Amino acid sequence: MRNKRGYLGSVVLIAGLAAIAISAVALLLTSNGEVRYSADHSDTVPFWHRWVPALVGIGLIRLMPVGASLLAAPEPLVRPTKTRRIEALVLLAAAVLFAVGLRFAGGGEPAHTLLKLPLLLGVPAVLFWVVRRLNDVPVNGDRGGLTGRWRCWGPVVPVAAWLVLAYASPLAVPAGDLPDDDAVSLIAIIVVGFAVNSLLEEVFYRRWLQTRWEALLGAWPGIVLASLLWAVWHVGIQGTGFLAADLASVVVGQGVQGLFLGYLWSRYRMMWPILTVHGAINAATIVIALL
């Protein structure tokens, strides 16, 4: 079983990283490496503007003092059972259905919310209720990661470095245009967007989906799988209609950002770092425009 787990994990890891590399080369050859960074407009930036902050963040996480790290553990902290494999597969299916459904629904609202809430929240809620009824404890998303004070303070350095590079350096994306709303409405838009997008997505893709696939395949294969699944649904809201080009763009853009988010979760098992980063991805350009 261990050899099978290692083989499948290696296949997922190699295939996922290959998909990112091939997509990056394709973008360099077809669009000078430009990717969209927001669903609100069609503006683009070179993909390395998004890669550098993420890769620096990953490097800084790696350089932080290592305690009892999940990534160093030779075996999953919670051994997979048949029920947990079913959990992983059901969550995987929900992620795929969300990406495919949004693509065919044309993206935008209300399709985005009408698909996201039942698939990323409703399906897991029913799944976990059934699991509890079967008296089988699901994989605990809080187990693993670093212990002691570094679990609390370790994320500060990589998250702060990512914020500076992504939004206060020559690599920063341009400030967004402010919606034609009053201050109260604008704050409400940011708060609701944070709950529906940043919070729900991070709970689903990292806390629930990634944690279970880490237990089945290993840490980095789980990170890569969750990152690509998180990336591909963005085709539905950022796509131009050319599926191959759209997939390459989101795999290169959101996919690598997902690796940073996934590594933060895998190492620290704390929600605030990934919510800070994801919240900034969604709202920072508007906040910058307000300043």
Residue pairs with C-beta under 8 A, 6 or more apart in sequence:
2 75
5 216
5 217
5 218
6 218
8 216
8 217
8 221
9 217
9 218
9 220
9 221
10 221
12 217
12 221
12 224
12 225
13 218
13 220
13 221
13 224
16 221
16 224
16 225
16 227
16 228
17 224
19 228
19 251
19 255
20 251
20 252
20 255
20 256
22 248
23 247
23 248
23 249
23 251
23 252
23 255
24 33
24 47
24 248
24 252
26 244
26 245
26 248
27 33
27 34
27 35
27 47
27 248
27 249
27 252
30 245
31 44
31 245
32 46
33 46
33 47
33 48
34 44
34 45
34 46
34 47
35 44
35 45
35 46
35 47
35 50
35 249
35 250
35 252
35 253
36 42
36 43
36 44
36 238
36 249
36 253
37 43
37 44
37 45
37 50
37 173
37 253
38 173
38 176
38 238
38 285
39 107
39 234
39 237
39 238
40 176
40 177
41 176
41 177
42 240
43 174
45 173
47 252
47 253
47 256
49 171
49 172
49 173
50 166
50 252
50 253
50 256
50 257
51 252
51 256
52 165
52 171
53 161
53 162
53 165
53 166
53 171
53 260
54 162
54 256
54 257
54 259
54 260
55 256
55 260
56 158
56 161
56 162
56 165
57 158
57 159
57 161
57 162
57 260
57 263
57 264
58 158
58 259
58 260
58 263
60 157
60 158
60 161
61 154
61 155
61 158
61 263
61 264
61 267
64 146
64 150
64 154
64 157
64 158
64 267
65 150
65 154
66 72
66 146
67 146
67 147
67 148
67 150
67 151
68 146
68 147
69 144
69 145
69 146
69 267
70 77
70 143
70 144
70 145
70 214
70 219
70 266
70 267
70 269
71 219
71 220
71 266
71 267
73 144
76 214
76 215
76 216
76 218
77 143
77 144
77 215
78 84
78 139
78 140
78 143
78 215
79 215
80 88
80 215
80 216
81 136
83 131
83 134
83 136
84 136
84 138
84 139
84 212
84 215
84 216
85 216
87 127
87 128
87 131
87 138
87 139
87 212
88 209
88 212
88 213
88 215
88 216
90 123
90 127
91 123
91 124
91 127
91 204
91 208
91 209
91 212
92 209
92 213
92 229
94 119
94 120
94 123
94 124
94 204
95 119
95 120
95 204
95 205
95 209
95 229
95 230
95 233
96 229
97 119
98 115
98 116
98 119
98 120
98 233
99 229
99 232
99 233
99 235
99 236
101 111
101 115
101 119
102 111
102 112
102 115
102 233
102 235
102 236
102 237
103 235
103 236
103 239
103 243
105 111
105 115
105 236
106 236
107 236
107 237
107 238
107 239
108 237
111 236
112 236
112 237
113 196
116 196
116 200
117 196
117 200
120 200
120 201
120 204
121 200
121 204
124 204
124 208
128 138
131 137
131 138
138 212
139 211
139 212
139 215
141 207
141 208
141 211
141 269
142 269
143 269
144 266
144 269
145 151
145 266
145 267
145 268
145 269
145 270
146 154
146 267
146 268
151 268
151 269
151 270
152 270
154 267
154 268
155 264
155 268
155 270
155 272
155 273
158 260
158 264
158 273
159 264
159 273
159 276
159 277
162 260
162 277
163 276
163 277
163 280
163 284
165 171
165 172
166 172
166 173
166 280
166 284
167 173
167 280
167 284
167 285
167 288
173 285
174 285
175 285
175 288
175 289
176 285
176 286
176 288
176 289
177 289
178 186
178 286
178 289
178 290
179 185
179 186
179 189
179 286
181 189
186 286
190 283
190 286
190 287
193 282
193 283
194 279
194 282
194 283
197 278
197 282
198 275
198 278
198 279
198 281
198 282
199 275
201 230
201 278
202 261
202 265
202 271
202 274
202 275
202 278
203 271
205 226
205 229
205 230
205 258
206 226
206 261
206 262
206 265
206 274
207 265
207 271
209 226
209 229
210 222
210 223
210 225
210 226
210 262
210 265
210 266
211 222
211 265
212 222
213 221
213 222
213 225
213 226
214 221
214 222
214 223
214 266
215 222
216 222
217 225
219 266
222 262
222 266
223 258
223 259
223 262
223 263
223 266
224 259
224 262
226 258
226 262
227 254
227 255
227 256
227 257
227 258
227 259
227 261
227 262
228 251
228 255
228 258
230 254
230 255
230 258
230 261
231 250
231 251
231 253
231 254
231 255
231 258
232 247
232 250
232 251
234 250
234 253
234 254
235 243
235 246
235 247
235 250
238 246
238 249
238 250
239 246
240 246
257 277
257 281
260 277
261 274
261 277
261 278
264 273
264 274
264 277
265 273
265 274
